[in-house]
Amino acid sequence: MTAPRTSRVAHPQPGVGRIIRSPFVWGPLGAVLLFTTSLGLGVVSADLPPAWRPWLTVVGTVLVAALYVVIMRGVAGRRTPELTGTGGGRELVLGIALGTSFVAGVAGVVALLGGYDIAWAGRDVGAALLEAVMLGAAAGVLEELMFRGFVLQALERIGGSGVALAVTALIFGAMHLMNDGATLLAALTISVEAGLLLGAAFLWRRDLRFVIGIHLAWNATEALLGIPVSGGSMPGLWTTTVHGSDLLTGGGFGLEASVVTVLLSLVPTTLMLIAAHRRGSLRSVPWRRRSGRDVPLSPAPARTG
């Protein structure tokens, strides 16, 4: 009579492979590689004729997305449903709709309060749309893959969703101190209105295409309205003349420095965090997971609405 077979449970052994696949490694590594790639693309763009720059944006977008997938699969050892899963078109369109309506709504409130006079500029619609979309795509794809892709997800595995959301929001705001006309107040407002909002959007949908859509539309809508985008400006379909306090209008930095944007952003941010909680999309801190008081979250929970 033979002894019954017993199943063996494989336990991960400490070693180089385990260290490399730690979020302490792939999070910073991915963010640094994407950032250096963006710097290289910026150097190349400066030497290109203006007509070629939209094509460089397309190539750069594909390149950084491919780099994200390679690092996640090859280094972190995980799939990337948040970027390559099904339903990406729907998520992108939903994000664009949310970003457009939010920025247009904020600009409308500032105009009603006497801060903006918005008039049609008479530019070529096709050219203005292309420039605005390229601007939005260049920043939206790169920054979301860096911050909500690598950094937030790495921090989430270390300290839970709350820590990841707070830290990435602060870093995201601090990064904008490098922009023209940036102040500490502008960086803080971006941390709240954009850092928290975009982080909450990812925690809710668990889809980077949704967050990229919001970011792309945010920048593109501002540019089309003729409002500076975080200190940078370009001709849009409309011309916006600024009146009154910088706290109301954001001054030369744009809507990101307006107190109206900060206050109104708290509404969608709060609603998305509530929705994320109800869907079970938030990670707890590791010690709570080990104690059995919480169930670890899969990388991309099934959508229920």
Buried (B, 14 or more C-beta within 10 A) or exposed (E): EEEEEEEEEEEEEEEEEEEBBBBEBBBEBBBEBBBEBBEEBEEBBEEEEEEEBBEBBEEBBEBBBEBBBEBBEEBBEEBBBBBBBEBBEBBBBBBBEBBBEBBBEBBEBBBEBEBBEBEEBEBEEEEBBEBBBBBBBBBBBBBBBBBBBBBBBBBBBBBBBBBBBBBBBBBBBBBBEEBEBBBEEBBBBBBBBBBBBBBBBBBBBBBBBBBBBBBBBBBBBBBBBBBBBBBBBBBBBBBBEBEEEBBBBBBEBBBBBBBBBBEBBEEBBEEBBEBBEEBBBBBBBBEEBEEEEBEEBEEBBEBEE
